[in-house]
Amino acid sequence: MTNSLQPSDEQAKVITGSLMLLAIIALAFVFYITKAVLIPFVIAIFIVTIVTPLVDLLVLKWKMPHIVAISATLLLVLSIGLLLCLILIYSTQQVIAKAETEYSEKLGIFINSTFSTVQEVTEPKQKEQAESKSEEAESPAPVETPQTPVEAQKPPVGWFQKIGVDLNEMKQLTTRYMKDALKSIAFSTMQTALNFTTTSFFVAIFVIFLLAGRNPQAVVKNVIYFEIEKKIRSYISTKLIISLITGVLVGVTLSLFGLELALVFGILTFLLNFIPSVGSLIATLLPIPVAFAQFSGQPWIIAGVILIPGAIQMAIGNGIEPKIMGEGLQLHPVTVLLALSFWTLLWGPIGAILAVPITAGIRIVLMRFESGQTAGNLLAGILPGESTTVA
């Protein structure tokens, strides 16, 4: 009687899966509500993971006091963070100063010339008719002969007029839209800079407490925790170096072309490189409005601003990075796509940047426990029943 009431193995798996789904939904709600606190905390965890080898070196090898090692590491982290904040503030001031004056004027000139060219290409007959009329006016009047009355011919209609499009009205709407877009970009850039500064303050506080509460001797003795931390650090450090090299190369390339705000686009390339696949494409397309505004009469420079940074990101992302990363964190492409969608939905652009490191960290933790290896293998694309287990 008691055996009939016990669920079978398949029923137990269904119940476990349902409970896990409900737990994920509940956690997603909690993550969304508490994102103002959790985002700085997660960023601080990754920063601490990167800099802890320095603390371990100072404490374990150089025998420095714990408080001295933490203070030196904190000084380094805060200096780098302050430098990034100053660069971002300076770049934001450049964007705001140029958006409403120089770029707005150049975009207006570019739009006017573009629509003038379109009118000349699509309505050539009107121009030819006007020239023929002027030639007829200059030539002597011919001898009048009685002729049959001829019906008045309608003036030739351009292609855009045939489909009911007024080019002058479209030009005004396009100019107004581009000017409003520039103002919106300047405002959003300023808001992003303020949010970044506020987030950096909370990140610094969390970094201080995480480093202060870390005991290097205990971490080294805990084999599982030390292995998890080591693998996450390896991924983040490698990705950080690759992103930094990509950002520097793109920034230098744009500077050589003379593109204004090249420093801003270099920083954005560094950050967006953490977003798989989509990030490099966005970083390549971002300089296009500024390039059109600055080099409106130089199409070859505009092409170089777009193509050369794109080639740099393609070469590093598809050629160099896979060889350096090796097997990496062994996340299936579908897992990466779902993680990117999930964390972007919860935390916005910062969630997109942190999506892969967070998911990779979750998988590494799951793979270190027998009960979580099934879920960890699913994240790697290994279905239940397959013999291969990826560590």
N, C-alpha and C positions, 0 to 999 in steps of 0.2 A: 504494500500500500504506500509506503513512504517513497519507494523508488519511482512510482508513477507520478508523484508530485514534483520530482526534481527535473529541472529543464535539461534538455539535451545539449550537446556541445554546440550545435548550430544555433539553438535558441539563446544560449548564453552569449554567443558572439553577437547576435542581433541586439540583445539587451545591452551589452557592453558598448556596442557602436552607437546605439540610441542615446545612452547616457553621455558618451563622449561628445556627440553632436550637441546635446543640450548644454553641456559644460562649455563648449566652444562658443555657442551663442551667448551664454551668460557672461563669459570672459570678454567677448567682443564688446558687449554693452558696457562692462566695467572699464575696459580700455578706452572706449570713446568718451565716457563721462569724465574720466580722470586723466585725459591726455595732457592737460596743462602741467601735470606733475610727472606723469610717466615718461613723456618725451625727454625732458632733461635728465631723468634718472637713467633711461636706457642709453642715452648718449654718454653719460658719465661712466656707465659700466664699460662701454667699449673703449673710452679713453683710458680708464684705469687698466683695462686688459692690455692695452698697448704699452703703457709706461711702467707696469709692474716689474719687468725685467731690470729696469734701472734701480728700482727700490731694492729688489733682491740682490743685485750686484753690490750696492752700497752697504747693505746690512750683512749679507752672508759672506761675501768675499773680502770687502774692504773693512769690515767690522766697525762700521759707523753706528752711532746710536740711532734707534728707530726714528726719533723725532727729527734728527738732522737729515736723515735720508728722505723722509716724507716732505720736509720743508724744501729741500733742494728740488725734488720732483715737482712739487706744487709750484714753485717759482718758475720752472721751465714751462709747465702747462699753462699757467696764467699769462706768461709772457707771450706765448704763441697765440693764445686766445685774444689777448689785448691787441696784438698786431693784426689779427684777422678783423677784429671789430673796427680798428682805425682804417684799414684798407677799404672795408665795406662802407663806412661812413663817407670817406673821401670819394669813392666811386658813386655813391648815391647822390652826393652833391653835384657831381659832374652830370649825371643823368638829368637831374631836375633843372640845372642851369641851362642845359642845351636843348632840352625837349621842347620848351615853349618858345624858344627864339630861333636858334640857328637851324635845328632840324625841321621845325614847322615851316620856316621860310623855304628851305631847300626842297622839302616835299611838295610845297605848293608849286614851285617852279617845275619840278619833275612831272607832276600831274598835268600841268598846263601843256608842257611840251609833248607829253604822251598823247593827250586827247587831240592836240593839233595834228600830230602825225596820223592818228586814226582817221580824222576827218579828211585829210589829204588823200589817204589810201582808199577810203570807202566812197568818197564823193568826187572823183576826178572829173566827171562829165560837167559838173557845174562850173568848175574852174576853166575848162576848155571852152565852154559856151560863153563865159564872160570875156575871154580873150578874143574869141571870134567876133563878138559884138563890138568890141573896141576897134578891131581891124576894119570892120564894116563902116564904122563911124568915120574913120580916117580916110577911107577910099572915096573917090568921086561917085556921086549918085548916078546910077545907070539910067538910060533912056526908058521912060515908062511905056510899057506896052500893055494893052488890055489883056488881062488874065482872069481866069476863073477864081473866085474867092477860095482861099485856103483856110482850113480850120486852124485856130490858134493851138500851138503845141504847148503842152504842160512842161514846166521845168523838170529836168531829170531829178529823180528821187534817189537818195542814198540808201545803202543797204540797211543801216540802223533805222532810218525813217520808215522803211517798209515794214519793219517789225514793231514800230511804235515806240522807239527809244529815242529820247532827246539827249544828244551828247552834251549839250551845255548844262542841262539839269543834272545829268549823271556826273559831270565834272565837279559841279558845286557840291553834290552830295558826297562824292569821294573825298574832296578836300576837307569838308567838314568832319567826315568820319575819321580821316587820318589824323587831323589835329586833336580830336577828342581822344583817339587811341593813344597818341603821344602823351597827353595829359594823364590818362589813366595809367600808362606804364610808369610815368614819373611818380604818381601817387602810390601805386602798388609797390614800387621799389623802395620808397621811403618807409612804407608800412612794414615791408619785409625786413628792412634794416633795423627798425625799432624792435620788432619781434625777435630778431636774431640777438640783439643786445640783451633783451630781457631774458631770453632762454639761456644765454651764456652765463648770466649771473647765477641762475639756479643750477646750471651744470657745474659751475665752479664750486658751489656749496656742496653738492653731492660728491664731487671728486674729493674734496677735503675729508668728508666723513668716511667715504669708502676706503681711501688710503690710510686714514688714521685707524680704522678698525681692522686692517689686514695684518695678519701675522705671517711673515715669510716662512718661518720655521714650520708652522702648522700646515701651510699650503704645500710645501715641498713633501711633507710626510704623507699627505692625503693624495694617494696615487690617482684616484678617479678624478678628483677635482683638478689636480695639476694637469692631467692629460686633456681634460675638457678645455681648460683655460689655454693650454698650449696650442691646441688645434684652432680655436677661435682666433687667438692672437696671430697665428701664422696666416690665416686667411685675411684678416683685417689689415695687417701690416703690409702684405703683398699687394692687396687692392689699393691701399693708401699710397704706396710708392708708385704704382702704375698710374693711378689717377693724377698724382702730383706731376709726374713726367708728362702725361698727356696735356694737363692744364698749362704747364710751362711752355711746351712746344706750340700749342695753339695760340697762347697769348703772345709769344715772341713772333710767330708768323703774322698775326694780325697787326702787331706793332710795326713790322717791316713794311707792310702795305700802307702804313700810316692811318689805319682805322682808329678813330676815336673810341674810347671806352674799351680798348683792347684788354686792359687789366681786368675789367668787370667780366668780360667774356671768358678770360682765362680762369677766373675763380669759379664761374658758373660751369665751365667744362669740367673742372676738378670735382665739383659736387655732383653734377649730373652723371659722371662716369660711374658712380655707385649704383645707378639705376640700369639694370641690364637691358640691352638692345635699344630700348626707347630713349634712354638718356643721351647716348651719343648722337642720335638723330636730332633731338631737340637742341643740343648744344651746337650742332652744325647750322641749324636754321635760325637760331637766335640773332646772329649779326646781320641778317639780310636787310631788315628795315633801316638800320644805321648805315649799311653799305650803300643802299639805294639813295638815302638822303645825302650822304657825303660825296659819293662818286656818281652822281646822276648822269654825267656825260662821259663816263669812262667804263664801258661795259666789261672790258677785259679785267680791270681791277675788281669789279664786282664778282666776276666768275672766279678769280683767284681767291678772293675772300671766302667763297663758298666751297670750292673744290679742294683746295690744298688742306685746310683743316679737316674736311671730311675724309680725305685720303689718309691723313695722319691717324685719325681715330679708327678708321677701318683697318689700317696696318697693325696698330697696337692691339685693338680689340679682337681681331680675327686671327692675327698671326703670332704676335709676341705673347699676349696675355695667356692664351691656352697652354702654351709651352711652359711658361713660368708657373702657372697655377697647377699644371698637371691634371690629376683627377679632381682637384679642388675639393669641394664639400659634397660632391656627388648628389646634387639635387637635380631631379628630373626637370626638363624644360617646362612641362605642364605645372609642376610644383612651383617653379619660379614665377610663372605667369599668374597663377592663383594667389601666391603670396604677395606679388606686386599689386594685384587688384585689391586684395583684402586689406593690406596695411595702408594703401593709398586712400581707400574708402574711409578708414578709421582716422588716420593722422595726416592726410593731405600729402604735400610734396615731401615733407620730412619722413613720413611713413614710407614713401616710395624709395627714398635713399636708404632707410634702415631695413627694408623688407627682407632682402637676401641675408644680411648678417643675422637678423633675428631668427629667421627660419632655419638657417644653418646651425645656429646655437641650439635651437630646440631639438633638431635632429641629432646633434652630437650628444646631448644629454639623454635623449631617448635610447640611443644605441649603447649606452653604458649600463643599461638596466634590462634585464631579460624580459620583463613585462612590457617594455616599450619598444622592443626591436621590431615587432610587426609594423607599428606605426612609422618607425624610422625607415624601414625598408620601403614602405609605401611612398614616403617622401622622395626616395631615391628611384622610384619607378619599378620596384621589385614587388610583384604580386604575391599574396599568400599562397604557399605550396611550392614556390620555386626554391631550389636548393641553395642558390647563391645568396649570401648575406654580406652586404657591404658594410665595412666598419666605419 
